[in-house]
């Protein structure tokens, strides 16, 4: 009996000894996790406030790292793990969280630098991709305060020949004022004027809110178009319609600065002589600045196998069959006059929206987009045989993180995707600028959006026309 107890005790001691002899160290255990899950943002020139490249840089943050990963605040990832499967899932496994906690609790030791993996070769110059072709957007003054509408500008693309672009990135000059920038490639039209900003002058009251029904989504009679030449401060007004059309082949949103199609052996064909139509949305920040944003591309030497197409891409590739959900609205969200969030409503379900796929499709990206009152987003498939499947559930949408969820959904023709977005217009939403207002759809952050933003892969030569139809 005695011998047995002693043996047990000896085993416990041995267990402790072995744990002590292999403590969790930065070099061996922590750095690989930081490289895989954190350094994409936590390195110089990226959006995170501190670098986590080296032991010296990470050591002072050991406690904060523990707190951030235990609460799952970091890395940012909002998909409910019960649904779907995401190829770019950057959330930590429980074992990785345990490792970071143990490291912090045991005094954050460095360990033997020889155990450390080699550093990752991150792109230089603040880029997320290493671009082969870079173009500068014209410098843009952003005043100290006020509301800037979404501005459009046409520029010639830097490509002289038909070019397959395989990745693209927008490097904002001043991320504090760049709310988003989107662009698409369009065939050059003889009437297109380069280097001139153009926007819809939305009638706004003194608080900056649009007068009811004037969100800029709808093409109203009496619409006023404003233009300003690059380098000039003079704004000209005329009644009529915009000459440039907004489409969203690619967008920079805070937290989503580049698209890389190389992972799918895919690209985007830019015919020679195309224009770049850029949509700029600046938000004033209390300080007048001049923004100098750049766009970078990598290009294919031989045509890739597939092409990447987004819902609402350029007019040369009308993936959406126009329905009552107007073509202008469908790219960014489906404009619905019934979308109206009452004051103080904490759980508003937007009029649901459905997309029906008219061909077999392969969807590789889901990117829910709403504004500051966005609360949750859910994507559900209804297959032709009636079977239903939730493929993305974001129970706590956070406007500050515009995340893309990478999927691999091969769907037969006739499949329907059903979207449910909820909004919080109550005081409990700390980002809510004014819970006493009715909120309608619109382009500004304090108006709302319901944009499911789907990304498709097609065979290189496939015709993307009429890929889907949208119904409210
Ligand atoms: C997609 C970009 C991104 C990734 C990936 C990311 N972070 Fe962050 N992190 C940020 C940004 C931006 C902030 C500052 C804003 C904030 O706190 O939300 C931040 C803040 C932090 C903070 C400070 C929190 C505080 O309380 O002030 C810690 C600690 C942190 N991150 C740790 C990590 C760790 C550890 C990982 C990987 C496991 C990681 N982050 C991955 C972008 C990122």
Boltz pocket constraint, residues with backbone or C-beta under 6 A from the ligand:
constraints:
  - pocket:
      binder: B
      contacts: [[A, 33], [A, 34], [A, 37], [A, 38], [A, 39], [A, 40], [A, 41], [A, 42], [A, 47], [A, 48], [A, 49], [A, 61], [A, 64], [A, 65], [A, 66], [A, 68], [A, 69], [A, 74], [A, 75], [A, 76], [A, 90], [A, 92], [A, 255]]
      max_distance: 6.0
